[in-house]
C-alpha cells in the first residue's frame, strides 16, 4: 500500500466513503472525474489500519481515522475544496433494481395505469393487495400504490413485481459519511451548513450562556451589559429614595419635582406641525362658489 503511505503524507483532507453495491466500472468513472483534484484509495481494512498506525507517531491526529475503518469503506484524499469534491463523488450514481433482503433506500410508488401484463397474472397483484382491473386485454392498476416505504425490508415478491414492471427504484454510488480535515473529524452533513447556519448556532450558544449566567449571577462577557444596566437602575432607585443625587438621576428628580414642566413642552412641540397640517388641509379643500355668483339675481336672461 505504497499509495496510501504517500497519500497520508501528501494530503491533509480525507472524505470517508462507503461503497456498498458500487461496481468496478462505476468506481472507474469516479476516479476519472476526480483526476487532478483527488485520489480514491480502497483496500483491506486490516492493512489500512496497520499503515495508519505506522504514521501516528509522526502525525498523532491520524488516530482519529481508525474508528472509521469499518465495513466496505474507502478514502478520497484531497487538498482541494471538500464541498466540490463531495459533489463530484455523489453525482456518480447508477440506477439499480431492488434486491431481496436489503432495506429500501427510499419510498417506492407504483403509478396507476396500464401495466402491459396479460390478465393471467392478476393473482400476483392480488397477493400483494394491489387493486387492478382488466382494460383492453391488459392489467391496469386502479390507484397509485406506495409499494415500499423507506427502510422497509425488500422481499422476493417486491423484486418480482418491480422486475415485471421494469422499475429500477434505487440507485447506488459513493456515500460520504464523515470528513477528516486538518486532524479533525466530523460528520459529512456539516459540509451542508452555510455561514448563516454557523452564525445562528453560535448566537444560540451565546444566548444560552447569557441566560445561565444571569440566572446564577455569574458575570461573563455576554452578561456584563445586563449587569451594568441592572446596577445603574438600582443606583437611580436609591438616588430617588434618598437625598443623594448624581448626574444620571437628576433629570428623574426634576421630573418628579415638577411633572408639569415636561408636560407643557410636549404640546408646544406638537402644536406647530398640527397647525401646518390644518392649513394644508384647508388649502386642499375645494373652494366654495361665492354666494354672489350662485344667488338668483331676481331676473332671467330673457326677461
N, C-alpha and C positions, 0 to 999 in steps of 0.2 A: 504493500500500500504506500508506495513512494509518493503518489499523487496526494494522498491525504496528509502525509508529512509536510509536503511543500505547501499545501493549502492552509494548514494550520499556522504556518509561519508567515504566509503572504497576506492572507485576508483577515479582516477584523470583524466582519459581519457574516452571519450564517442564518439562512432560513431552514428551519427544521420541518421536513415534509414527510407525510405518509403517502405511500404509493400502492395502496391496495388496489388490485384489479387493473393496474396500469401495464399495458403491453410494451414489448421492446420497441415497436415502431413508434408508439406514442412517446416513449422515453427519448427516442432519437429526435423527434420533432421539437421537444422541449430544449434539448441540447443545442440544436441548430438555431432556435430562436434566441437563446441566451449567449450565443457565441460572441466573444469580445466584451461581454458585460458580466458574466458569472459562469461558474462551472458547477456541474451536478456530479456528486460522488455517492455511490452506493457500495455496500459491502456487507460482510458478515458482522453482526453486532459484537461478537467477541473480539474480533480483530480491531474494530473501530474503538472499542473501549481500551484495548491494550495500547494502541497508538496515542490516544488522547491522554492516558495516564503517563505515558513517557514524556509528554510535553508539559505536564502540570508543574514540575519543578521550575521551569523557565517562565511559565505563564500560568500562575495559580487559578486565574479566572476560568480557565478551560474546564475546571472541575464541574462547573455549572452545566456543562453539556451532558455529562454522564447519565443523569436521570432520564434523559430523553432518548437514549439509545435503546429503544424497546420496540419490538414488533417490526413490521415491514416499513422501515423508515430510511431516510437519506438526508444528505446535507446539500444545500445550494450556497456555495461560497461566493461572496461579492464584496467589493469596496464601493459599489455604487449606491444609488438610491433604492432603499429597500421596498418602498411602495411600487416603484416602477418594475423592479424585478418580480415582485409577487404578482403583479398584474399580468405579466407575460406568462408566468408559470400557471396561473389559474385559467388563462384563456384556452390553453391546450387541453380541451376535453373532447371526448368522443361519446356519441350515444351508444347505449348498451341495453340489451334485453334483460328482463328480470331473471334472477337466478334463485332457485328454490333454496330455502334455508337462510337467506340473507334478510336483513331488515330494509324496509323501503326507505330510500333516501328522501323521498318527497311523496306527497299525496298523488294518487293516480286516478283520473276520472275517465270513464268511457262515455263518449258523447252519444246522444240519441241519434237514431237514423239507421239506415241500412248497413248491415254488416257484410253483405255479399255471400253469406254462408247459406247452404241449402237447408230446407226445413227439417231434414233428418237429424240435425244437430241441436234441435230445440231443447231436448232433455239436458244437454250440457249447461245451457243458460239457466234452466230451472233449478238445477243442483246448486247454482251459485246465487239463487234468489234474484235473478235479473229478469224483469218483465219484458216480454217480447211479443211480437205479432208477425204474421206472415203477410208480406206485401209483394205482389208480383213474383211469387216463387222464391223469395229470399227472406231471411230472418231480419227483422227490424227491431231495434231496441226502442222501447216506448219513451223512457225518460233517461236523462243523463244520470249515470251512476258513479258514486265515489267508490271505486273498486278497492283501493288501498289507501290507508292513511299513513302519514309519515311515522316511521318506527314500527309499523306492523310487520309481522313475520310473513315472508313470501312463501306460499305453498306451491306444490306442483300443479294444482288446479289453476292458481293465478297465472303461472308461467304458461300453461297450455292455452288458456283463453287469450292472453296477450299475444302469443305467437300466432294464433289463428287470425287475430285482428291486425296483425303486423304492427303492433305498437311496441316501441322501444322507449320505455318511460324514464329510464335512468341514464346518467352519464358518469363516466369515470375519468379521473385525472388526478393530478397532484393536489394534495390537501395540505396547505401551510398551517401548521398547528402552533408553532412557537418561533420566537426570534432570539438570536444571540447577537447582541450589539455592543461592541467595545467592552466585553466582560460581563455584561448584564443580560439576563434572560427574562422574557416576558411573553405573554400571550399575543398571538398574531392579531387579535382583534384590536389591540392598542393602535396598530397602524391605521385603522379606520377613523381614529379620533382626529378632529381638526384642532386648530389653535384655540378656537372659541370654546370647544369642549374642555380643553385643558384648563383654560382660564376659569370657566364656570365651576369645574371641580375644585380648583384652588380657592376660589372665593367662598364656596360652600364650606370648605375646611376652616377658612378664616372666621366665617360667621359662627360655626360651631365652637371654635376656640374662644371667641369673644363671649358667647353665651355662657360657657362653662366658667370662664374667668370672672365674669360679672356675678354669677351665682355663688362663687366661692370667695369673692373679694380678693382674688389673687391677681395683681396687676401684670399685664403683658402689653406688648406694643399695640395689640389690637384693641385693648380696652382703656389705654391711657386717656384718650379724648373723652370717653364716657366718665371716667373717674374725675377728671378735671372739671367737666361740666357739672357733675353732681356736687363736687366740693364748692364750686362757685355759687350754685343755687343755695347751698346751706349757709354760705357767708352772707349772702343777701338777706336771707331769712333772719339770721342772727342780728344783722345790722338794723333791720326794720323793727325787731323786737327790743332793741337797746338804743342807747344814745350814741353808740359807735357808728361813725359814718366814713365811707371811703368813696372814691370817685364812681365806682360802678353802682353803688347803692343810692347815690344822691338823687338821681332822677326819679327813682321809685318813691323816695321820701317826699320829694317835691310834689309828685302826683297825688300821694295820699294826703298831703297837707292841703292842697287846693286843686281838686279834680276839675274845677270849672275852667282853669287856665287852658287845660288840654282840650276840653270840650269845645270852647269858643274858637279855638284855632281851626278845628276841622270844618265847621260850616263856612267859615270865611274863605277857606281854601277852595271849597267846592262851589261857592256862590258864583264866581266868575265863569267857570265852564258852563254852569246851569243857565246863566243869563245869555251867554253866547249861543247856546243850543236853542233857547226860546226865540232869540232874534232870527236865527237861521230858519227855524220852523215858520216863523211869521212871514219871512221873505218868500218861502216856497209855497205858501198858501195862495191860491188863485185870488186875484183881486176882484172884489165885488163891483159890479157895474153901479155907477152913481145913480142916485135917485132921479137926478135931473134928466139923464138920458133914458131912463126906463119909465118915468112917470108919464101918465097920459096928460098931454098939454091942453086937453079940452076941445080940440078940433081935429078933424081928419084932413088928409091931404087934398081931398076933392070937395071939401065943404065950401 
